Amino acid sequence: MIKLYGIKNCSTCVKAIKWAEAQGLEFEFIDYRANPIASNLLNDWATQLGGWPKLVNRASMTWRKLDDAAKNPETDEEWLSLIAENPTLVRRPVTQKEDGSVMVGFNEAKLGDFLA
């Protein structure tokens, strides 16, 4: 079973859920605003994706509203603290396969390849 992490009212997450249902995939949706993501999982995702900038949506309204000092985290702990305070900074959806591998965002072709 795959896990889809996101926010329930996010239009991209809704598209991903509908796509997964249409594909007949068995999945669990985790709303990370209601169920914060564990630090060790966030660290793992950032490592797999090539760093925090790949996991965090720096084009989001949430990011743009941050003061400039908050936009320059240097350590894992600073990134984790920033995400704990602003969970909507995490790109969405995050799709996690049973083996723990992840991808972010929703693109039908890429997601299909990732899950194949």
Backbone as a ProteinNet text record, in pm:
[ID]
protein_1_A
[PRIMARY]
MIKLYGIKNCSTCVKAIKWAEAQGLEFEFIDYRANPIASNLLNDWATQLGGWPKLVNRASMTWRKLDDAAKNPETDEEWLSLIAENPTLVRRPVTQKEDGSVMVGFNEAKLGDFLA
[TERTIARY]
85	0	89.2	52.7	127	63.1	141.2	90.6	101.3	-4.6	-6.8	-14.1	85.2	87.4	55.1	-32.2	-67.8	-165.7	-243.8	-346.5	-477.9	-579.8	-703.5	-772.1	-758.5	-826.3	-734.4	-615.6	-522.3	-570	-585.5	-637.4	-546.2	-416.8	-324.8	-337.2	-356.1	-375.1	-505.4	-609.5	-738.2	-721.2	-646.8	-621	-545	-445.2	-365.6	-451.4	-538.9	-628.3	-721.9	-781.8	-872.5	-798.9	-675.5	-596.2	-567.2	-525.5	-495	-618.5	-733.5	-858.2	-889.7	-873.3	-902.4	-808.3	-686.8	-589.8	-613.9	-705.3	-732	-622.2	-546.5	-436	-486.9	-422.6	-452	-361.2	-420.9	-341.3	-404.8	-321.3	-366.6	-330.6	-425.3	-397.7	-374.5	-263.7	-231.1	-226.5	-316.3	-319	-214.9	-105.5	1.3	-21.9	-129.6	-166.8	-230.8	-313.7	-380.7	-290.7	-199.5	-109	34.3	100.3	236.4	329.6	417.7	512.1	628.7	667.2	778.6	908.4	992.2	1119.5	1206.6	1212.4	1298.2	1248.6	1117.1	1061.6	1092.3	1076.8	1110.7	1258.4	1344.6	1488.1	1514.8	1448.9	1466	1420.2	1304.2	1253.7	1350.4	1397	1488.9	1615.5	1665.8	1785.8	1759.2	1648.1	1614.6	1597.7	1538.5	1506.3	1623.1	1730.2	1846.6	1857.3	1792.4	1804.9	1671.1	1674.1	1552.1	1487.7	1564.5	1500.6	1414.6	1442.2	1361.1	1230.7	1228.4	1110.3	1019.9	1078.8	1003.8	966.7	842.2	792.5	823.6	932.6	974.8	903.8	808.6	726.9	589.3	566.5	434	408.9	281.1	243	298.9	299.6	352.7	498.1	577.4	719.5	734.8	658.5	670.2	633.6	547.1	505.9	605.5	701.2	801.5	891.8	940.7	1036.8	1169.4	1251.3	1374.1	1466.1	1471.9	1558.6	1518.3	1389.4	1340.5	1366.6	1394.2	1412	1552.7	1636	1773.2	1813.5	1733.2	1772.8	1901.3	1990.8	2119.6	2136.2	2060.2	2076.5	1946.5	1956.9	1836.8	1738.2	1789.7	1702.4	1626.2	1691.9	1624.7	1517.4	1546.7	1446	1327.1	1355.5	1248.3	1161.5	1223.8	1149.8	1060.4	1114.3	1038.5	917.1	936.4	825.6	724.4	772.6	680.7	588.7	642.7	563.8	476.7	519.1	451.4	443.2	357.5	353.5	318.6	253.9	217.9	338.8	456.9	578.2	619.7	579.5	617.5	542	616.2	553.4	450.2	349.6	246.7	193.7	147.9	157.2	296.5	324.8	441.7	387.9	437.1	395.3	507.1	470	568.8	529.1	623	599.9	629.5	590.6	612.4	759.7	848.9	992.2	1048.4	963.2	1005.1	1048.8	1063.2	1104.7	991.1	1029.7	930.6	952.3	843.5	848.4	752.8	776.2	688.6	621.7	503.6	428.9	339.7	258.1	168.8	178.2	222	225.6	191	83.6	35.4	144.3	214.6	316.8	430.3	480.4	590.9	549.4	427.7	380.3	360.1	306	291.1	424.7	525.7	659.7	717.5	698.5	750.8	690.3	562.6	493.3	506.4	555.4	567.7	673.5
-118.3	0	124.2	221.5	347.2	443.6	545.1	651.4	781.6	858.8	992.5	1090.5	1176.6	1278.5	1411.8	1486.9	1617.5	1687.2	1773.5	1848.4	1821.5	1784.6	1733.5	1829.8	1960.9	2054.3	2111.2	2054.7	2097.1	2039.7	2123.4	2077	1972.9	1986.9	1889.7	1755.5	1757.7	1633.3	1565.7	1645.1	1589.3	1520	1582.8	1521.5	1390.3	1389.1	1267.8	1156.1	1190.5	1090.9	1033.1	1119.5	1072.4	984.8	1021.7	942.6	804.8	801.7	674.9	585.1	645.1	568.1	512.4	594.5	551.2	438.8	437.2	332.5	205.7	214	99	73.1	177.2	162.5	157.5	75.7	73.6	178.7	276.8	384.4	435.8	503.7	572.7	719.2	808.1	950.9	1003	1072.7	1131.3	1282.6	1350.7	1497	1544.4	1601.9	1636.5	1766.8	1833.8	1946.7	1891.4	1788	1725.6	1624.7	1562.7	1460.3	1496.1	1578	1621.9	1504.6	1527.6	1425.5	1419.2	1299	1278.8	1333.4	1388.6	1447.5	1349.2	1223.9	1126.4	1098.1	1102	1080.6	1199.2	1319.8	1439.5	1439.1	1404.2	1395.8	1294.9	1180.3	1076.5	1127.6	1192.3	1245.1	1345.7	1439	1542.2	1478	1375.7	1306.1	1238.7	1167.5	1097.1	1193.4	1308.3	1402.5	1492	1491	1572.4	1700.3	1706.5	1822.9	1887.9	1969.8	2038	2123.6	2195.4	2276.9	2196.3	2067.1	1982.3	1939.6	1941.9	1901.2	2020.1	2136.4	2255.9	2338.8	2381.7	2462.9	2609.6	2656.5	2795.1	2894.5	2846	2936.1	2956.3	2890.5	2896.6	3030	3057.5	3178	3172.2	3053.6	3038.3	3081.9	3036	3072.9	3223.6	3279	3421.6	3509.1	3458.4	3535.3	3527.7	3435.8	3424.8	3547.2	3583.1	3693.1	3640.8	3731.8	3693.2	3606.7	3630.8	3552.3	3405	3377.9	3240	3165.9	3239.5	3177.6	3123	3125.6	3078.2	2973.6	2868.5	2765.3	2697.4	2670.6	2612.5	2468.8	2430.1	2295.5	2217	2085.7	2002.5	2046.8	2078.2	2119.7	2247.5	2341.7	2466.5	2438.7	2350.6	2313.6	2246.7	2153.3	2081.2	2175.4	2271	2368.8	2454.2	2495.1	2575.6	2498.2	2371.4	2288.8	2261.8	2241.5	2218.9	2339.1	2457.5	2580.7	2606.9	2557.1	2584.4	2457	2361.5	2233.7	2246.7	2355	2371	2403.2	2417	2437.7	2311.7	2194.6	2069.8	2059.2	2031.5	2012.8	1901.8	1908	1805.4	1767.9	1644.6	1543.5	1481.2	1416.4	1330.4	1188.6	1114.5	976.2	886.1	792.8	701.6	557.6	485.1	344.2	262.3	135.6	46.9	34.7	48.7	38	165.9	267.7	393.1	500	465.7	565.8	664.7	790.2	896.9	978.5	1041.6	1146	1255.9	1377.3	1488.6	1542.9	1599.1	1658.3	1555.8	1605.9	1516.5	1541.1	1437.5	1432.4	1287.7	1266.2	1130.3	1038.7	1083.1	998.9	967.7	1069.9	1048.8	961.1	984	902.5	757.6	738.5	604.4	532.7	603.9	545	513.2	604.3	586.9	463.6	442.1	330.4	198.5	203.6	79.9	-13.7
0	0	0	-81.6	-83.1	15.7	51.7	137.5	61.1	66	7.9	124.3	135	239.3	174.9	239	186.8	277.6	218.5	290.9	220.1	297.1	237.7	141.4	162.3	72.3	-35.5	-50.7	-155.7	-288.9	-389.4	-518.4	-583.3	-568.1	-625.3	-553.4	-421.8	-346.5	-387	-407.9	-451.8	-587.2	-679.2	-809.7	-793.8	-706.1	-684.6	-625.9	-533.5	-472.9	-578.7	-659.5	-764.4	-864.8	-899	-991	-930.8	-804	-737	-731.6	-703.3	-700.4	-839.1	-942.7	-1080	-1123.9	-1068.4	-1101.3	-1019.1	-923	-836.2	-735.6	-703.9	-609.3	-466.1	-386.4	-243.9	-180.3	-114	-56.4	71.7	147.9	268.5	250.7	279.7	272.6	413.5	432.5	562.3	546.4	615.5	614.9	715.7	666.8	759.3	834.5	805.2	891.1	1018.8	1004.6	1118.4	1189.3	1114.4	1168.1	1130.1	1211.5	1177.2	1146.2	1052.5	1007.6	1105.3	1142.8	1235.8	1176.4	1261.2	1217.9	1142.3	1189.7	1121.8	980	960.2	827.2	736	787.2	709.1	670.1	763.9	733.6	622.5	631.1	529.4	393.4	390.4	263.3	203.3	286.7	237	180.3	247.1	200.1	65.8	56.7	-69	-186	-158.6	-265.4	-303.9	-224.8	-258.4	-178.9	-63.3	24.3	54.8	156.7	202.5	94	12.5	-91.9	-188.9	-203.9	-291.9	-224.5	-90.9	-15.3	15.7	32.4	72.4	-50.3	-53.5	-164.2	-138	-195.7	-173.6	-265.5	-343.5	-425.6	-361.9	-248.8	-185.4	-116.3	-94.9	-20.6	121.5	179.5	315.8	320.6	223.9	219.2	200	108.9	79.1	197.6	285.4	402.6	518.1	510.4	616.4	617.1	735.1	736.4	680.7	632.6	562.8	648	776.6	864.3	866.1	857	860.3	729.2	622.7	491	466.3	569	551.3	654.7	671.6	767.8	721.4	816.5	780.3	828.9	929.6	984.5	968.5	982.3	978.1	1085.3	1203.1	1312.9	1278.7	1212	1172.1	1067.7	972	871.7	939	1030.1	1099	1181.4	1247.3	1325.5	1235.4	1122.2	1026.3	974.8	943.2	894.7	1005.6	1127.6	1240.2	1259.3	1240.9	1255.2	1131.9	1017.1	889.1	805.9	843.3	771.5	623.1	584.7	443.9	356	415.9	336.5	260.9	310.1	243.9	112.2	5.8	-125.7	-114.9	-201	-192.5	-329.5	-333.3	-228.4	-224.9	-113	-102.6	-114.9	-212.3	-231.9	-182.9	-93.4	-37	-68.1	-130.1	-158.7	-33.2	-37.9	76.7	113.6	16.3	45.7	107.2	124.2	186.6	88.9	-39.3	-137.1	-162.5	-191.8	-207.3	-333.8	-375.3	-477.8	-433.4	-479.5	-444.7	-569.1	-548.3	-657.4	-724.7	-816.8	-889.4	-1037.9	-1107.2	-1252	-1284.6	-1357	-1382.3	-1437.3	-1539.3	-1602.3	-1505.5	-1436.3	-1342.6	-1225.9	-1176.7	-1065	-1109.7	-1229.6	-1283.3	-1295.5	-1345.9	-1357.1	-1219.7	-1125.3	-989.3	-923.1	-945.5	-880.6	-955.5	-1079.3	-1160.5	-1104.8
[MASK]
++++++++++++++++++++++++++++++++++++++++++++++++++++++++++++++++++++++++++++++++++++++++++++++++++++++++++++++++++++

